[in-house]
């Protein structure tokens, strides 16, 4: 028999799934508590018992996305069979994949909700800490934050150009997102000091 807590957790998951679907389909404007409840197939009052307002619902969607990305980055960091450069490439591609497949969600993840501007920055903490640890493995602790910021901002640009249709344009040579990520990681490894050079030497 399903307990009340289990039922509530299942309803919350259904609401978040419905909200994420609506976000993908129509952006922030499409996400309303009423529309989410209708899509999830719950009673009209159910969404309000879990989320007092639209902003709290959006924060929950963004937090879940950061948690899932954090799980992926954590798996990459713990992988003993991959080099730091390979882990870094996979981590950046994981972020770019969200940006190009779910652009509305991606924008939400990097937003500052008016009621709690730091809510999603806090949610991003775990994934960003593990990402910086991977960067540090390649370039050293001293330069990790500087190169980490460069990589994240570059990933944002790559995802944005792909979503807008600019990246495949002939003026950029029809380059693919993964090719740009490869170039970024190679440049970071080249400038990453002894750690990056030793990895390349082993690969050669």
N, C-alpha and C positions, 0 to 999 in steps of 0.2 A: 504494500500500500504506500502511495506517495505521501510524504509528509508535507506539511504546510511550507516548510523552508525549501524543500525540493521543488514544490510547485511554484513558489515565488521566484526561485532562481531560474526555472525553465521559462517563466513568463518574461523575466528580465532579458534573458538571452534572445527570446523571440522578438522582443521589442527592439533590441539593439540590431539584430539581423535585419528587421524590417526597415529601421532607420537608415542603416548602411546602404540597403538597396535603393531607398528613395534618394539618398544623397548621391549615389552613383548616377541615378537616372535623371535627376533634375537639379542638383546642387542644393545649397543651403535653403533656398526658398521652398523646395519641395518637402522639407522635413518639418512637419508640424506634429504635435502630439496626437491630434485627431487622426491625421493620415497614417501615422505610424501604428496606432491602435487598430485602425481598420485593416491595414495590410497584415498585421500580425494575427488578426482574427480574435482579438480579445475584447472585453467589454469596454465601453467608452471611458469609464473611469479608471481602468487599469493602468494606463500610462502615467497618470498623475500620482498614483501610489508609489511609483518607482522613481519618477523624475518630476520635481516640482515645476520645472519650466523647460523651455526649449534649450536654453543654454546648458543646463545640467545634462540634458540628453546628448548634446553635441560634444560636450567634454567627455562623456562616457564613451562615445564612439571613437573620438581621437585617442583616448587613453587605451582602449582595447587595441587599436592599431599599433600604437607604440609598444604595447606589451608583446604583441605578436612579432613585431620586428625585433624587439629585444630578445625574444626566444631564438630567433634565427641567428642574430649576431653572436649570442652566447654559444650556440652550437658551433658556429664557425671558429670562434676563439678557442674552443676546447678540442678542435679536430687535430689530432696528432699527425695526420697524414698530409696536411697542407702547409705550405710555406706561409710566412707573414704576407708576402705579396699576393698569393692566391687567396688568402682569407680576406685581405683588403679589397681585392677586386670583387669577390663574391658579395661582400657587405655593401659596397657601393651599388652594385647591380641590383641587389635586393631593394635598396632605397629607390633607385631609378624606376624599378618595375612598378612600385606603388604609384609614382608620379605619372607614369605614362598609361597605366591601366585604370587607375582610379584618381584622376586629377583633382576632383572635388575633395576627396578624403585627404589627399596629400596637402592641399591648401589648408584644410582644417587642422591637420597635425602640426603645422607650423604657425598657427594663428595664436592670438592673445585674447581670449574671451573677456569681454568688458567686466563681467562680474568677478572674475578671478584670472587676471592676465597671465599669471605664472602657472596655471593649472596644467597646461599641456607641456610646458617646459619641464615641470616636475615629472610628468609621465614619461618624458623622453630620457630622463636621467640614466636609467639602467642601460638602455641600448647605446647611448652616447658614451658612457663610461667604458663599456666593452669595446666599442669602436675605437676609442682613443687608445685603449690598451693594445689593440691590433696595430694601430699606427705606430705606437711606441716601439713595438717589437721590430718594426722596419726602420724607423728613423731615430729611435732613442727618446727617452723621456723629455729631454730638454726641448725638442722641436715638435713633439707630438701634437700639442694644441694648435700651433700655427699651421701645420700641415693638415690637421684634422679639419680646421675651419675652411681651409682652401678646398679640401675634398668635398665637404658637405655643400659649400656654395657652388662648386662646379657641378655636383650632382643635380642640384636644383636647376641650374641653367640647362643642363643636358635634357632633363625631363621636360622642362618648359618648352624647349625648342622642338622636341619630338612631338609633344602634344599639339603644338601649334602648327605642325606640318612643315616647319622651317628646316629641321635637321636633314631630312632626305633630299632637300632641294639641290639642284645641280651646282649652284654657286658654292656649296660646301663639299662638292664632290660625291654627294650621295652617301655620306658617312653614316655609319650605324652607331647607336648609343654605346654598344659594347666596345667598339673600336676606340671611341673617345675615352672610355673608362680604362682600357688597356694603356692608352697613351699617358693618361694621368698617373696611373700606378707606376709605369716605367719611369716617368720623370721624377716622381717622389723617391723611387728606389735609387735613381742616379744621384740624387741630392741627399740621400739619407745617411751618408756617412758609412762607417765600417759595417754596420748591420746590413744595409742594403747592398753594399758591394760584395760582401761575403756570400749573400744569397745568390747574387748573379753569378759569382764565380763557381759556386756549386752547381748551378744550372748549366753552365757552359762546360 
